[in-house]
Amino acid sequence: MISLGIECTAHTFGVGIVDSDGKILANERDMYRPALGKGIIPTEAGEHHRKVSKQLFERALEKAGIKIEDVDVIAYSAGPGLPPALLAGFEFAESISKKYKKKLMPVNHPVAHLEIGKLTTNTKDPVYVYLSGGNTQIIAFAEGRYRIFGETEDITIGNCFDVFAREVGLPMPGGPEIEKIAKHGKYIELPYVVKGMDLSFSGILTKSRRLYEGGARKEDLAFSMQEVCFSMLAEVTERAVAHMDKKEVLLVGGVVANKRLQEIMGRMSEDRGAKMYVVPEEYSGDQGAMIAWVGILAYKSGWKDGVISKEKIDGKWRIDEVEITWKE
């Protein structure tokens, strides 16, 4: 069985092809890049996705060495995300599905990040630390669903880093640029905000802005943001590991490529008697392979949720609203 997955939640349009053994046959993508100093403009992201969709689709089939007739399922990221971007992806997926008479499968984007991480690391039952531009959540599987044990109360860590990077003149995406300049920084005190199992990053961003406007070096602020934010995440994750008595911690999402984050989480996991895993960098950011893989899992398990909303997309589709039919 072969699934073709389309990723389209934000800046990235991706087409991935995966078979039922979990072999990734192709994983092509292209990213919309806003002007320096600007954030994502949703309508422009949608236009970008429509522009590159056919080319990436054809390139993925060629890379996989198959024809569209060999594909059994067309999966697409149905949410959460930016509606104009989601709509562009859905319309392309629907057009392929109708033209070639293929099963159309909506996929929850966060679920796909977790499952591609599990596939590529061979983890069994971890606590997931899911960090991206649109999500900051501590997650574990319990009673048929992925349950959120902690999350941001305001902006995500990825958004916090991106906004700060834009304001100090760094290119997008901001996370990798923050990591680069942090290597040349020293610590400046910033707010440390953990509320039970939840976190808040807006105050850290506001304080960093004010300090930068007051003459603080961006390198020092980048270093300090990483130290504070990653320590907050480690604290919440440690409590989730203890509560669930897990022996694995899996980092997924675009932010987890950060080596300092991996170092802090690795030390915490070791102290708790757990082993830490990190999704390979190729699959940490948004891409179509993760959508294709969940399309297979859902289809083979008899998942009947073929319509998630009247519009076929849901910009606010939470991970804990998804029934996970392929896990016991």
C-alpha positions in Angstrom: 0.0 0.0 0.0 1.3 3.5 -0.9 0.2 6.9 0.5 0.9 10.3 -0.9 0.8 13.1 1.7 0.4 16.8 1.2 1.7 19.2 3.9 0.3 22.8 3.7 -0.3 24.2 7.2 1.9 27.3 7.1 5.1 28.3 5.2 5.9 24.8 3.8 4.3 23.0 0.9 5.4 19.4 0.9 4.7 16.2 -1.0 5.8 12.9 0.6 5.3 9.3 -0.5 5.4 6.4 2.0 4.6 2.7 1.8 2.8 0.5 4.4 6.2 -0.8 5.7 7.1 2.8 6.7 9.6 3.2 3.9 9.8 6.9 2.8 10.0 6.9 -1.0 10.0 10.6 -1.5 9.8 13.8 0.5 9.9 17.0 -1.6 9.1 20.4 -0.3 9.3 24.1 -0.9 9.1 27.0 1.6 7.4 30.4 1.3 9.7 33.0 2.6 8.3 36.4 3.6 10.4 39.6 3.1 13.1 40.2 5.7 11.6 41.5 8.9 8.1 40.4 8.0 6.0 37.4 9.2 4.0 35.0 7.2 1.2 36.6 5.2 -1.4 33.7 5.0 -2.8 34.6 1.6 0.7 34.8 0.2 1.5 31.4 1.7 -1.6 30.0 0.0 -0.6 31.5 -3.4 2.9 30.0 -3.0 1.4 26.6 -2.3 -0.7 26.7 -5.4 2.2 27.8 -7.5 4.6 25.0 -6.5 2.1 22.1 -5.9 2.1 20.5 -9.3 5.9 20.7 -9.7 6.4 19.1 -6.3 3.8 16.4 -6.9 5.5 15.4 -10.2 8.9 15.5 -8.6 7.9 13.3 -5.7 6.4 10.6 -8.0 9.6 10.7 -10.1 11.8 10.4 -6.9 9.7 7.5 -5.7 9.9 5.8 -9.1 6.1 5.2 -9.2 3.0 6.5 -11.1 0.0 8.1 -9.5 -1.9 4.9 -10.4 0.3 3.1 -7.8 -0.9 5.3 -5.0 -3.8 4.1 -2.8 -4.4 7.1 -0.5 -4.1 10.9 -0.9 -3.6 12.3 2.6 -3.5 16.0 3.4 -2.9 18.2 6.5 -6.4 19.4 7.4 -5.3 21.4 10.4 -4.4 23.2 12.6 -2.8 25.9 10.5 -3.4 29.0 8.4 -6.7 28.7 6.6 -5.5 30.1 3.2 -2.6 27.7 3.3 -4.7 24.7 4.4 -7.3 25.5 1.7 -4.6 25.5 -1.0 -3.4 22.1 0.1 -6.9 20.6 0.4 -7.9 21.8 -3.1 -4.9 20.3 -4.6 -5.4 17.0 -2.7 -9.0 16.9 -3.6 -8.3 17.5 -7.3 -5.9 14.5 -7.4 -8.3 12.4 -5.5 -11.2 13.1 -7.9 -9.1 12.8 -11.0 -7.6 9.5 -10.2 -10.3 8.1 -8.0 -8.2 7.8 -4.8 -9.3 7.7 -1.2 -8.9 11.2 0.4 -7.7 11.2 4.0 -7.6 14.3 6.3 -4.7 14.2 8.7 -4.1 16.2 11.9 -0.8 18.0 11.6 0.4 17.5 15.2 -0.4 13.8 15.1 1.7 13.5 12.0 4.7 15.1 13.8 4.4 12.6 16.6 4.0 9.5 14.3 6.9 10.4 12.0 9.0 10.8 15.1 8.0 7.4 16.4 8.6 5.8 13.0 12.0 7.2 12.5 13.3 6.6 16.0 11.7 3.3 16.8 10.3 4.6 20.1 7.5 2.7 21.7 5.5 4.8 24.2 7.3 8.2 24.9 6.4 11.5 26.3 6.5 13.8 23.3 7.9 17.3 23.4 6.3 18.9 20.4 7.8 22.3 19.6 7.3 24.3 16.4 6.2 27.7 15.1 2.6 26.9 15.8 2.8 24.4 18.7 4.4 24.0 22.1 2.9 21.0 23.9 4.0 18.1 26.2 2.0 15.0 25.0 1.6 11.4 25.9 -0.8 8.7 24.6 -3.6 7.6 27.1 -7.0 6.0 26.6 -7.3 6.2 22.9 -6.0 9.7 22.3 -2.9 11.8 22.5 -3.3 13.8 25.7 -1.8 17.2 26.3 -0.1 17.3 29.7 1.3 20.8 29.3 1.3 23.6 26.7 1.8 27.3 26.1 -0.8 29.7 27.5 0.0 32.3 24.9 2.6 32.3 22.1 4.6 29.2 21.1 8.4 28.9 21.6 8.9 28.9 17.8 6.8 32.1 17.4 8.7 33.7 20.3 12.0 33.0 18.6 10.8 34.0 15.2 9.4 37.4 16.4 12.5 38.2 18.3 14.7 37.2 15.3 12.7 39.5 12.9 13.0 42.4 15.3 16.7 42.2 15.5 17.2 41.8 11.8 17.7 38.0 11.5 16.3 36.1 8.5 13.5 33.6 8.8 13.0 31.0 10.1 14.3 32.6 13.2 15.1 29.5 15.4 18.3 28.4 13.6 19.5 32.0 13.5 18.9 32.4 17.3 20.9 29.2 17.9 23.8 30.5 15.8 24.2 33.9 17.5 23.5 32.4 21.0 26.9 30.7 20.8 28.5 34.1 21.2 26.2 35.4 24.0 26.2 35.6 27.8 23.4 35.3 30.3 21.0 38.2 31.0 18.1 37.6 33.4 14.7 37.0 31.8 11.3 36.0 33.3 10.9 32.2 34.0 7.2 31.5 33.7 5.9 28.0 34.5 2.3 27.7 35.7 1.7 24.2 36.9 2.1 22.2 33.8 1.7 25.1 31.4 4.2 27.7 30.1 4.2 31.3 29.0 6.6 32.9 26.6 5.0 36.3 25.9 6.7 37.9 28.9 10.1 36.6 27.8 9.6 38.1 24.4 8.5 41.5 25.8 11.4 41.7 28.2 13.9 40.7 25.5 12.5 43.5 23.2 12.8 46.1 25.9 16.4 45.0 26.8 17.4 45.1 23.1 15.9 48.6 22.7 17.9 49.6 25.8 21.1 48.5 24.2 21.5 44.8 25.2 23.4 42.7 22.6 21.2 40.4 20.5 23.7 37.6 21.1 23.3 37.8 24.9 19.5 37.9 24.6 19.5 34.9 22.2 21.6 32.9 24.6 19.4 33.9 27.6 16.1 33.1 25.7 17.4 29.6 24.9 18.5 28.9 28.5 15.3 30.1 30.1 12.8 28.7 27.6 14.5 25.3 27.4 14.8 25.0 31.2 11.1 25.7 31.5 10.3 23.0 29.0 12.6 20.5 30.8 10.8 21.2 34.1 7.4 20.5 32.7 8.5 17.5 30.7 10.2 16.0 33.8 6.9 16.1 35.7 5.0 14.5 32.8 7.6 11.7 32.6 7.3 11.1 36.4 3.5 11.2 36.3 3.2 8.8 33.4 6.1 6.7 34.5 7.6 6.8 31.0 11.0 5.5 30.0 11.3 7.5 26.7 11.2 11.2 25.8 10.8 12.0 22.1 11.5 15.5 20.7 9.5 16.4 17.6 8.8 19.5 15.5 11.0 22.1 13.8 12.4 23.7 17.0 13.9 20.4 18.3 16.8 20.5 15.9 18.3 23.0 18.4 21.4 21.3 19.9 21.2 23.2 23.2 17.6 22.1 23.7 18.7 18.5 23.0 21.5 18.8 25.6 19.2 20.2 28.3 16.5 17.6 27.6 19.0 14.8 27.5 20.4 15.6 30.9 16.9 15.8 32.4 15.9 12.4 30.8 19.0 10.7 32.1 18.3 12.0 35.6 14.8 10.5 35.4 16.1 7.1 34.1 14.6 7.7 30.7 16.2 7.7 27.2 15.8 10.8 25.0 15.2 10.5 21.2 15.2 13.3 18.6 13.3 13.0 15.3 15.9 13.2 12.5 16.4 16.8 11.3 15.0 15.9 7.8 11.7 15.1 9.5 11.6 17.6 12.3 10.2 20.5 10.2 6.9 20.4 8.2 7.0 17.9 5.3 4.7 15.6 3.4 6.1 12.2 4.5 4.6 12.6 8.0 1.2 13.3 6.5 1.5 10.3 4.1 2.5 8.0 7.0 -0.5 8.9 9.1 -2.7 8.5 6.0 -1.6 4.8 5.9 -2.0 4.3 9.7 -5.5 5.8 9.6 -6.6 4.0 6.5 -5.4 0.5 7.6 -7.0 0.9 11.0 -10.4 1.6 9.4 -10.5 5.2 10.4 -13.8 6.7 9.4 -13.2 10.3 10.1 -13.3 11.3 6.4 -14.8 14.7 7.1 -13.5 16.9 9.9 -15.7 19.9 9.1 -18.0 21.1 6.4 -15.1 22.9 4.8 -12.7 19.9 5.0 -10.2 22.0 6.9 -10.0 23.2 10.5 -7.5 25.8 11.5 -7.9 25.0 15.2 -8.0 21.2 15.1 -6.4 20.1 18.4 -4.5 16.9 18.7 -6.6 15.7 21.7 -9.7 15.8 19.5 -8.4 13.0 17.3 -9.4 9.4 17.9 -6.2 7.3 17.4 -7.6 4.1 16.0 -4.3 2.5 15.2 -2.9 2.3 18.8 -4.0 0.1 21.6 
